[in-house]
Amino acid sequence: MSRIKLLSWNVNGVRAAVKKGALASLQEIDADIVSIQEIKAKPEQVPQELMEWPGYQPYIFSAQRPGYSGVAVFSRLQPQRVQYGFGVERFDAEGRLILMDFPQFRLFSCYFPNGGNGPERLQYKMDFYEETLAFAARSDKPLVVCGDVNTAHQEIDLARPKENSKNTGFLPEERDWIDRFLAAGFIDSFRMFHEGETGQYSWWDMKTRARERNAGWRIDYFFVAESLRPYVKDAYILPQVLGSDHCPVMLELEF
């Protein structure tokens, strides 16, 4: 048997995160596959110590717009195939998705759009969600979907559900998409081990110092295909890891 440890973390700017000690934290966690979102950097701007991280191969997909969005995966495991983006220009221009095939699963490492800044961006987010659902339905391999989904699923997934019921990230249509995604054959791996637990969050508003009060949101996920359920050994959040307004989320699989 082999255990694979996967990490997902929105670093909110990879250069700033590394300056705050993110690489040291990642080295200590010692995951096999590290997916990071919102890198806000072109490949040549990613800190050299991360690009040359011993034992890891870097895969970078940057947004066309400088200092915006972007995702990266650092893997100790050799993927059989790598794809950058959906192949849909309006989504791929923002550098939001890396797909990797491994022998037992396909990794869908993604920074889902935020629905703020008006109706157009909310529609863009919902369109991106639909593209994800369509892709999942077509996939010929079991998917592990990870990243900042930018939506809290249920009331227990954020500290102030009533106050945020009309705000993006907790709108009925956003939450309904997660319901439909799970109904399409996926599991919220964290809830396999922490069913009904409250106070478990992965993002806190920095402006209001919400982390000190743990007034957060759980918007970072590892969704796994139902067929992978027997191989899921653990899923958890690491709120003690600093360096971003998000913290890492983890998944452990054993084949």
Rosetta silent file (secondary structure, phi, psi, omega in degrees, C-alpha in Angstrom):
SEQUENCE: MSRIKLLSWNVNGVRAAVKKGALASLQEIDADIVSIQEIKAKPEQVPQELMEWPGYQPYIFSAQRPGYSGVAVFSRLQPQRVQYGFGVERFDAEGRLILMDFPQFRLFSCYFPNGGNGPERLQYKMDFYEETLAFAARSDKPLVVCGDVNTAHQEIDLARPKENSKNTGFLPEERDWIDRFLAAGFIDSFRMFHEGETGQYSWWDMKTRARERNAGWRIDYFFVAESLRPYVKDAYILPQVLGSDHCPVMLELEF
SCORE:     score description
SCORE:     0.000 S_00000001
   1 L     0.000  148.318  175.352    0.000    0.000    0.000 S_00000001
   2 L  -131.503  132.432  178.343    1.081    3.573   -0.595 S_00000001
   3 E   -96.632  133.932  178.581   -0.264    6.648    1.151 S_00000001
   4 E  -116.009  125.652 -178.686   -0.468    9.890   -0.824 S_00000001
   5 E  -106.221  121.024 -178.304   -0.692   13.154    1.085 S_00000001
   6 E  -115.062  140.766  178.498   -2.240   16.076   -0.805 S_00000001
   7 E  -125.579  142.285  173.047   -2.332   19.722    0.253 S_00000001
   8 E  -130.689  134.944 -175.388   -4.358   22.632   -1.135 S_00000001
   9 E  -153.543  124.703  168.379   -3.732   26.241   -0.116 S_00000001
  10 E   -83.085  110.490 -173.300   -4.766   29.649   -1.423 S_00000001
  11 L   -89.446   -8.004  177.533   -1.564   31.561   -0.667 S_00000001
  12 L    52.368   53.595 -179.196   -2.919   35.001   -1.684 S_00000001
  13 L   101.241  102.405 -172.463    0.275   35.909   -3.526 S_00000001
  14 H   -67.177  -33.320 -179.947    3.069   33.351   -3.650 S_00000001
  15 H   -67.009  -44.945  178.551    5.876   35.917   -3.298 S_00000001
  16 H   -65.289  -40.478 -177.755    4.353   37.435   -0.162 S_00000001
  17 H   -63.869  -41.988  179.207    3.551   33.983    1.266 S_00000001
  18 H   -64.780  -38.911  176.687    7.131   32.747    0.849 S_00000001
  19 H   -61.906  -29.375  179.851    8.407   35.907    2.583 S_00000001
  20 L   -88.385    4.996  174.830    6.064   35.047    5.473 S_00000001
  21 L    98.875   16.572 -176.571    7.514   31.542    5.807 S_00000001
  22 H   -62.191  -38.015 -177.943    5.146   29.508    3.631 S_00000001
  23 H   -65.431  -40.622  177.408    7.893   27.307    2.183 S_00000001
  24 H   -61.005  -40.295  177.691    9.115   26.338    5.648 S_00000001
  25 H   -63.815  -43.381 -179.925    5.527   25.416    6.570 S_00000001
  26 H   -64.849  -39.370  178.721    5.149   23.341    3.395 S_00000001
  27 H   -63.758  -37.211  179.955    8.426   21.538    4.047 S_00000001
  28 H   -70.176  -38.842  179.865    7.252   20.673    7.550 S_00000001
  29 H   -67.940  -37.161  171.810    3.872   19.380    6.332 S_00000001
  30 L    61.691   49.703  176.276    5.693   17.211    3.772 S_00000001
  31 L   -79.959  156.418  177.892    2.840   16.548    1.332 S_00000001
  32 L   -81.004  -35.252  178.891    3.406   14.560   -1.857 S_00000001
  33 E  -129.341  122.330 -177.476    1.302   16.889   -4.011 S_00000001
  34 E  -115.131  113.903  178.080    1.036   20.601   -3.161 S_00000001
  35 E  -105.811  123.543  177.737   -1.656   22.615   -4.963 S_00000001
  36 E  -123.171  148.241 -177.521   -1.596   26.364   -4.452 S_00000001
  37 E  -122.738  163.009  179.185   -3.989   29.010   -5.713 S_00000001
  38 L    54.632   53.932 -177.949   -3.950   32.758   -6.285 S_00000001
  39 L   -72.657  -26.585  177.720   -0.210   32.816   -6.899 S_00000001
  40 L    54.387   43.156 -176.537   -0.430   36.302   -8.508 S_00000001
  41 L  -156.664  148.704  168.503    2.797   35.672  -10.425 S_00000001
  42 L   -79.413  161.331 -178.581    4.203   34.647  -13.782 S_00000001
  43 H   -51.936  -40.405 -177.886    6.446   31.533  -13.752 S_00000001
  44 H   -73.065  -11.043  178.789    9.585   33.667  -13.728 S_00000001
  45 H   -96.256  -11.169  178.185    8.254   35.587  -10.700 S_00000001
  46 L   -67.666  130.962 -176.593    7.667   32.521   -8.527 S_00000001
  47 L   -50.566  136.009 -175.348   10.387   32.497   -5.825 S_00000001
  48 H   -58.102  -37.575 -178.684   13.393   30.469   -6.902 S_00000001
  49 H   -64.305  -25.791  176.046   13.499   28.454   -3.683 S_00000001
  50 H   -80.677  -42.183  178.826   10.019   27.169   -4.477 S_00000001
  51 H   -64.110  -28.402 -178.447   10.801   26.447   -8.142 S_00000001
  52 L  -108.945   24.573  179.128   13.901   24.521   -7.048 S_00000001
  53 L   -58.962  115.607 -174.107   12.270   22.777   -4.076 S_00000001
  54 L   -57.551  129.267  177.078   14.226   19.490   -3.851 S_00000001
  55 L    91.755   -9.404 -175.657   12.206   16.468   -4.909 S_00000001
  56 L  -115.590  138.936  173.833    9.305   18.461   -6.379 S_00000001
  57 E   -99.475  127.368  179.699    8.488   19.259   -9.982 S_00000001
  58 E   -87.741  143.364  173.879    6.739   22.645  -10.454 S_00000001
  59 E  -132.429  119.234 -172.149    3.756   23.163  -12.753 S_00000001
  60 E  -121.661  134.904  173.413    2.622   26.783  -13.135 S_00000001
  61 E  -132.426  103.720 -174.750   -0.442   28.248  -14.860 S_00000001
  62 L   -95.651  155.531  172.432   -0.531   32.032  -14.613 S_00000001
  63 L   -73.752  154.151  175.455   -3.254   34.499  -15.512 S_00000001
  64 L   -66.676  -35.592  179.499   -2.687   36.761  -18.509 S_00000001
  65 L   -75.966  127.419 -178.371   -3.334   39.766  -16.267 S_00000001
  66 L   -62.573  143.562  174.391   -0.257   40.554  -14.124 S_00000001
  67 L    65.780   28.522 -173.672   -0.525   40.055  -10.354 S_00000001
  68 L  -138.729  139.536  169.656   -3.835   38.244  -10.581 S_00000001
  69 L    51.532 -143.620  178.133   -5.176   34.725   -9.957 S_00000001
  70 L    90.085  144.766 -179.858   -2.965   31.842  -11.158 S_00000001
  71 E  -133.385  160.214  177.222   -2.407   28.311   -9.848 S_00000001
  72 E  -149.625  151.257  172.348    0.550   25.992   -9.316 S_00000001
  73 E  -129.615  134.720  173.912    1.175   22.373   -8.379 S_00000001
  74 E  -117.570  118.834 -171.188    4.403   21.035   -6.896 S_00000001
  75 E  -128.548  134.722  171.065    4.520   17.259   -7.085 S_00000001
  76 L   -82.574  -21.301 -178.947    6.845   14.530   -5.885 S_00000001
  77 L   -93.796  140.314 -178.655    4.826   12.091   -7.967 S_00000001
  78 L   -82.015  115.421  177.763    5.302   12.001  -11.721 S_00000001
  79 L   -72.248  150.945  176.739    1.994   12.727  -13.499 S_00000001
  80 L   -79.652  -25.853 -177.987    1.129   10.711  -16.578 S_00000001
  81 E  -157.656  144.804  177.252   -0.419   13.779  -18.238 S_00000001
  82 E  -129.551  134.958  176.820   -0.771   17.483  -17.474 S_00000001
  83 E  -131.103  134.920  179.078   -3.358   19.875  -18.903 S_00000001
  84 E  -104.431  111.396  177.481   -3.541   23.604  -18.245 S_00000001
  85 L    84.777  173.131  179.082   -7.095   24.936  -18.253 S_00000001
  86 L   -77.680  -24.009 -166.473  -10.370   23.697  -19.726 S_00000001
  87 L    91.887   19.019  177.548   -9.535   24.753  -23.259 S_00000001
  88 L  -118.626  113.520 -169.139  -12.076   27.602  -22.921 S_00000001
  89 H   -56.139  -43.048 -174.730  -10.398   30.970  -23.479 S_00000001
  90 H   -64.658  -25.386  176.261  -12.615   33.093  -21.178 S_00000001
  91 H   -91.836  -41.760 -173.810  -11.737   30.837  -18.238 S_00000001
  92 H   -70.133  -23.943  177.886   -8.176   29.889  -19.154 S_00000001
  93 L   -61.922  -22.228 -179.020   -7.092   33.537  -19.531 S_00000001
  94 L   -95.464    3.504  173.550   -7.388   33.799  -15.741 S_00000001
  95 L    56.986   60.475 -169.781   -5.080   30.814  -15.077 S_00000001
  96 L  -111.022   -9.013 -169.250   -7.422   28.886  -12.819 S_00000001
  97 E  -145.695  130.835  168.519   -6.982   25.155  -13.458 S_00000001
  98 E  -122.318  129.062  176.901   -4.301   22.470  -13.691 S_00000001
  99 E  -109.355  135.251  179.543   -5.335   18.888  -14.460 S_00000001
 100 E  -136.254  132.177  175.442   -2.995   15.987  -13.730 S_00000001
 101 E   -96.444  126.741  170.494   -3.435   12.288  -14.358 S_00000001
 102 L  -117.080  167.202 -174.317   -1.970    9.839  -11.870 S_00000001
 103 L   -54.699  -39.702 -173.820   -2.457    6.067  -12.033 S_00000001
 104 L  -100.385  -12.008 -175.646   -5.413    5.951   -9.616 S_00000001
 105 L  -160.522  167.373  173.306   -7.026    9.382  -10.073 S_00000001
 106 E  -112.470  124.862  178.920   -7.135   12.666  -11.961 S_00000001
 107 E   -88.734  128.106  177.504   -6.288   15.787   -9.955 S_00000001
 108 E  -113.845   93.004 -174.202   -8.433   18.853  -10.686 S_00000001
 109 E  -100.658  116.785 -161.645   -6.500   21.641   -8.953 S_00000001
 110 E  -143.789  143.076  167.789   -8.457   24.849   -9.220 S_00000001
 111 E  -109.184   99.912 -177.497   -8.929   28.430   -8.088 S_00000001
 112 L   -72.829  147.959 -176.822  -12.646   28.997   -8.601 S_00000001
 113 L   -64.948  153.583  169.961  -13.751   32.578   -9.315 S_00000001
 114 L   -86.623  142.166 -177.422  -15.011   34.969   -6.677 S_00000001
 115 L   -93.590   10.694 -179.149  -18.525   36.234   -7.378 S_00000001
 116 L   -77.358 -179.199  178.110  -17.958   39.742   -6.023 S_00000001
 117 L    67.643   36.811  169.394  -17.722   43.002   -7.995 S_00000001
 118 L   101.136  170.338 -174.208  -21.168   42.877   -9.561 S_00000001
 119 H   -61.723  -31.826 -178.558  -23.558   40.635  -11.496 S_00000001
 120 H   -64.640  -41.567  180.000  -21.152   39.972  -14.375 S_00000001
 121 H   -71.817  -34.507  175.962  -18.573   38.355  -12.109 S_00000001
 122 H   -63.135  -41.356  178.792  -21.215   36.326  -10.311 S_00000001
 123 H   -65.694  -39.086  176.871  -22.400   35.041  -13.707 S_00000001
 124 H   -59.628  -44.668  178.616  -18.797   34.265  -14.667 S_00000001
 125 H   -60.747  -46.006 -178.502  -18.431   32.269  -11.439 S_00000001
 126 H   -66.293  -36.430  176.659  -21.647   30.343  -12.077 S_00000001
 127 H   -65.163  -39.591  177.763  -20.587   29.635  -15.680 S_00000001
 128 H   -63.445  -42.688  176.566  -17.245   28.352  -14.401 S_00000001
 129 H   -57.817  -45.067 -178.934  -19.093   26.109  -11.951 S_00000001
 130 H   -64.954  -38.077  177.289  -21.205   24.694  -14.784 S_00000001
 131 H   -62.793  -39.173  177.781  -18.106   24.046  -16.883 S_00000001
 132 H   -63.095  -44.533  179.896  -16.626   22.143  -13.916 S_00000001
 133 H   -63.059  -41.816  178.781  -19.762   20.032  -13.552 S_00000001
 134 H   -65.573  -41.249  178.289  -19.765   19.229  -17.278 S_00000001
 135 H   -62.540  -44.273 -179.736  -16.071   18.327  -17.162 S_00000001
 136 H   -60.095  -39.026 -179.957  -16.633   16.059  -14.164 S_00000001
 137 H   -66.410  -29.396 -178.336  -19.423   14.258  -15.989 S_00000001
 138 H   -87.668  -16.173 -171.409  -17.102   13.589  -18.964 S_00000001
 139 L   -61.849  131.490  179.569  -14.063   12.491  -16.971 S_00000001
 140 L   -94.305   12.957  178.980  -12.946    8.940  -17.741 S_00000001
 141 L  -139.930  148.020  178.176  -10.966    8.802  -14.494 S_00000001
 142 L   -61.550  133.061 -175.850  -12.012    9.333  -10.831 S_00000001
 143 E   -95.912  141.402  162.041  -11.524   12.983   -9.911 S_00000001
 144 E  -111.829  112.819 -176.416   -9.952   14.595   -6.872 S_00000001
 145 E  -104.954  117.907 -178.980  -11.138   18.213   -7.014 S_00000001
 146 E  -131.690  157.968  174.979   -9.252   20.610   -4.772 S_00000001
 147 E   139.239 -175.268  175.971   -8.877   24.316   -4.314 S_00000001
 148 E   -83.143  105.891 -176.713  -10.515   27.531   -3.197 S_00000001
 149 L   -84.793  -15.045  176.100  -14.132   27.028   -4.285 S_00000001
 150 L    63.718   23.547  174.238  -15.111   30.484   -2.963 S_00000001
 151 L  -144.872  133.693  170.844  -18.414   29.211   -1.519 S_00000001
 152 L   -87.114  131.058 -171.266  -19.341   27.942    1.929 S_00000001
 153 L   -75.472  -54.225 -174.189  -21.679   24.997    1.504 S_00000001
 154 L  -123.531  171.070 -178.326  -23.802   24.876    4.660 S_00000001
 155 H   -58.845  -32.173  179.846  -24.545   27.104    7.642 S_00000001
 156 H   -72.352   -7.678 -177.228  -21.978   25.225    9.729 S_00000001
 157 H   -92.621    7.354  172.488  -19.327   26.201    7.174 S_00000001
 158 E  -152.871  155.030 -172.679  -19.201   29.857    8.193 S_00000001
 159 L   -74.468  -29.003 -174.935  -19.375   31.775   11.435 S_00000001
 160 L  -127.441   69.190 -175.191  -22.095   34.258   10.399 S_00000001
 161 L   -63.625  -43.139 -176.339  -24.539   32.468    8.060 S_00000001
 162 L   -66.359  -41.768 -178.936  -27.541   34.742    8.564 S_00000001
 163 L   -67.815  -21.271 -176.350  -25.553   37.954    8.090 S_00000001
 164 L  -108.482   10.508 -173.880  -24.042   36.570    4.863 S_00000001
 165 L   -64.889  -19.077  178.882  -27.125   34.974    3.281 S_00000001
 166 L  -111.823   13.629 -179.828  -27.258   37.702    0.596 S_00000001
 167 L  -105.729  145.593  176.784  -23.508   37.923    0.022 S_00000001
 168 L   -60.189  143.401 -173.294  -21.558   36.126   -2.662 S_00000001
 169 L   102.506  -15.749  176.073  -19.899   33.033   -1.278 S_00000001
 170 L  -146.840   25.053  177.273  -23.105   32.015    0.502 S_00000001
 171 L   -74.619  151.292 -179.364  -25.825   32.772   -2.031 S_00000001
 172 H   -54.904  -41.156 -177.328  -28.485   30.101   -2.590 S_00000001
 173 H   -69.618  -31.497  177.225  -27.441   29.530   -6.212 S_00000001
 174 H   -70.391  -45.073  179.766  -23.778   29.095   -5.221 S_00000001
 175 H   -66.515  -35.949  178.751  -24.635   26.654   -2.441 S_00000001
 176 H   -62.840  -34.653  178.583  -27.042   24.822   -4.739 S_00000001
 177 H   -63.046  -41.377  177.137  -24.191   24.164   -7.163 S_00000001
 178 H   -62.022  -40.935  175.577  -22.259   22.347   -4.422 S_00000001
 179 H   -56.167  -46.552 -178.511  -25.400   20.297   -3.717 S_00000001
 180 H   -67.639  -35.899  178.721  -25.610   19.365   -7.404 S_00000001
 181 H   -65.386  -43.603  177.483  -21.904   18.591   -7.583 S_00000001
 182 H   -65.512  -39.239  179.343  -22.145   16.219   -4.626 S_00000001
 183 H   -65.672  -22.572  179.402  -25.287   14.655   -6.111 S_00000001
 184 L   -80.369    2.723  174.011  -23.300   14.009   -9.305 S_00000001
 185 L   114.249   29.615  179.770  -21.138   11.522   -7.404 S_00000001
 186 E  -122.306  158.550 -178.771  -18.713   13.476   -5.221 S_00000001
 187 E  -122.534  136.914  168.734  -17.930   13.570   -1.510 S_00000001
 188 E   -79.326   99.712 -169.316  -16.842   16.504    0.633 S_00000001
 189 H   -59.915  -34.413 -179.588  -13.921   14.585    2.130 S_00000001
 190 H   -59.231  -40.817 -177.279  -13.610   16.831    5.198 S_00000001
 191 H   -74.121  -12.603  172.168  -17.164   15.998    6.276 S_00000001
 192 H   -62.474  -32.853 -174.354  -16.389   12.270    6.099 S_00000001
 193 H  -111.067  -12.349 -175.228  -14.321   12.761    9.256 S_00000001
 194 L  -134.861   47.150 -176.763  -15.839   15.906   10.776 S_00000001
 195 L   -62.562  125.984  175.852  -19.576   15.523   10.237 S_00000001
 196 L    77.746   -1.924 -178.804  -21.542   18.309   11.900 S_00000001
 197 L   -71.576  135.734  176.508  -18.461   19.989   13.391 S_00000001
 198 L  -104.656  171.259  177.795  -18.654   23.760   13.659 S_00000001
 199 L    71.942   15.901 -178.718  -15.874   26.314   13.940 S_00000001
 200 L  -106.656  104.009 -172.818  -13.852   24.609   11.183 S_00000001
 201 L  -129.212  161.279  179.929  -12.785   27.256    8.683 S_00000001
 202 L  -125.873   -3.637  178.595  -10.140   27.814    6.008 S_00000001
 203 E  -144.287  140.262  179.006  -10.478   31.581    5.320 S_00000001
 204 E  -136.372  140.489  178.734  -10.730   34.641    7.534 S_00000001
 205 L   -70.478  121.370 -176.698  -11.170   38.306    6.606 S_00000001
 206 L   -72.038  -33.181 -175.239   -7.873   40.047    7.354 S_00000001
 207 L   -63.207  -35.282 -177.534   -9.345   43.552    7.545 S_00000001
 208 L   -98.322    9.174 -178.373  -11.546   42.680   10.527 S_00000001
 209 L    51.777   42.066 -174.614   -8.888   40.449   12.172 S_00000001
 210 H   -66.260  -24.506 -177.844  -11.434   37.661   11.985 S_00000001
 211 H   -64.970  -35.862  179.562   -8.823   34.943   12.452 S_00000001
 212 H   -62.156  -30.806 -179.655   -8.227   36.017   16.042 S_00000001
 213 H   -99.187   -1.287 -173.094  -11.921   35.426   16.746 S_00000001
 214 L    52.760   42.203  174.921  -12.174   32.408   14.401 S_00000001
 215 L   -96.097   76.290 -171.057  -15.003   34.168   12.553 S_00000001
 216 E  -119.371 -168.413  179.126  -14.238   32.403    9.291 S_00000001
 217 E  -133.671  143.473  169.853  -15.529   30.505    6.295 S_00000001
 218 L   -99.987  100.176 -176.976  -14.765   26.999    5.034 S_00000001
 219 L  -123.716    2.229  178.685  -14.394   27.636    1.314 S_00000001
 220 E  -109.726  132.039 -168.264  -11.386   25.418    0.485 S_00000001
 221 E  -137.229  159.016  158.849  -12.187   21.788   -0.282 S_00000001
 222 E  -120.762  104.518  170.519  -11.092   18.367   -1.375 S_00000001
 223 E   -92.674  137.426  178.548  -14.007   16.780   -3.214 S_00000001
 224 E  -127.292  146.741  176.220  -13.407   13.170   -4.243 S_00000001
 225 E   -60.908  143.689 -179.114  -15.297   10.893   -6.605 S_00000001
 226 H   -52.249  -35.748 -178.551  -17.514    8.388   -4.810 S_00000001
 227 H   -66.296  -16.844  178.765  -15.429    5.530   -6.245 S_00000001
 228 H   -91.040   -4.850 -176.324  -12.419    6.845   -4.296 S_00000001
 229 H   -49.094  -46.025 -177.331  -14.231    6.726   -0.929 S_00000001
 230 H   -62.714  -17.867 -174.857  -12.553    3.455    0.216 S_00000001
 231 H   -98.446   -6.070  179.435   -9.120    5.029   -0.320 S_00000001
 232 E   -80.093  115.724 -176.591   -9.749    8.225    1.678 S_00000001
 233 E  -102.710  -23.834  177.656   -7.907    7.801    4.981 S_00000001
 234 E  -167.714  154.620  174.598   -8.070   11.330    6.383 S_00000001
 235 E  -153.033  131.909 -172.934   -9.074   14.917    5.566 S_00000001
 236 E  -159.095  170.461 -179.282   -8.413   17.912    7.765 S_00000001
 237 E  -115.407  147.210 -179.878   -7.689   21.637    7.994 S_00000001
 238 L  -116.836   73.280 -175.010   -4.466   23.236    9.288 S_00000001
 239 L   -67.065  -16.821 -179.103   -5.629   26.578   10.790 S_00000001
 240 L   -76.762  -13.087 -178.377   -2.362   27.006   12.706 S_00000001
 241 L   -83.704  119.614 -176.352   -0.425   27.481    9.430 S_00000001
 242 L  -101.082  176.917  178.856    0.003   31.197    8.731 S_00000001
 243 L   122.238   -8.302 -178.717    1.201   33.154    5.693 S_00000001
 244 L  -155.390  170.136  172.206   -2.129   33.865    3.967 S_00000001
 245 L   -78.204  -10.405  171.722   -5.737   34.780    4.766 S_00000001
 246 E  -105.160  163.820  169.992   -6.451   31.119    3.949 S_00000001
 247 L  -121.282  163.708  179.849   -4.921   28.065    5.603 S_00000001
 248 L   -69.454  150.242  168.806   -4.048   24.721    3.971 S_00000001
 249 E  -119.175  151.072 -169.717   -6.529   21.862    3.695 S_00000001
 250 E  -128.514  152.392  173.577   -5.355   18.259    3.485 S_00000001
 251 E  -140.670  136.148  175.747   -6.371   14.908    2.044 S_00000001
 252 E  -121.668  124.075  179.222   -4.712   11.535    2.608 S_00000001
 253 E  -114.993  147.996  175.575   -5.367    8.668    0.210 S_00000001
 254 E  -135.310  124.560 -177.630   -4.084    5.095    0.464 S_00000001
 255 L  -113.980    0.000    0.000   -4.036    2.687   -2.448 S_00000001
